[in-house]
């Protein structure tokens, strides 16, 4: 759980940095920063879900050849 939180914190900082670098002089680009963070969060949740899924027993599914 700590790795998950640290990864999201890293991607939050990275997305805020990219949003700051791509923003103009007048305002911060929240759409880019939020979109990047949402993409990173979705990827981390997908990785977490794949790792938690129960694995099937491959020996039972073998054809025996």
N, C-alpha and C positions, 0 to 999 in steps of 0.2 A: 504494500500500500504506500510505503514511503517512496519507493521508486516511481510509482504512478504520480504522486504529488510533485516530486522533483521534476519529472519530465514535463508535466503540465506547467509548472512554474518556469522552466527553461523556455518552453514554447511561447508562453505569455510574454516573457521579456523579448524574445526574438521577434514576435509579431508586432509588439509595440515599437521596437527599434526599426523594423521595416516600414511600419506606418509613419513613423517620424521622418525617416529618410525620404519617403515618397510623397510626403505632404508638401503643400506649397507654403508660401509665406503667411497666408492668412489663417489657416486652421489645420488641425491634425486630421489625418485621413483615417477615420474610425472604420470605414467600410472595408478597407484593405486589411487593417489590423484585426478586426473582428472576423473577417472571412478566413484569414490565415489561422487564427486561433481555433475557429470552429473546425477547420479541416484537420488540424493537428489533434484536436480533441476526439474527433470521429475516428481518426486512425489509431489513437491510443486505446479507445474503447473497443474497436474491432480487434486489436492485438490482445487485449485483456480477455475478450470473449472467446477468441480462438484458443487461448492457452487454458481457459477454465473448462472448456467443453470436454466431456468424458470421451476418452479415446476408445475406439472399437477394437475388439480383440482380433488382430489380423491372422492369428493362427487358426481360428475357427473358420475364417473365410477362405483359407487356402484350399486349392483344388487337390493338394496332396501329390502332385506330379513332381 
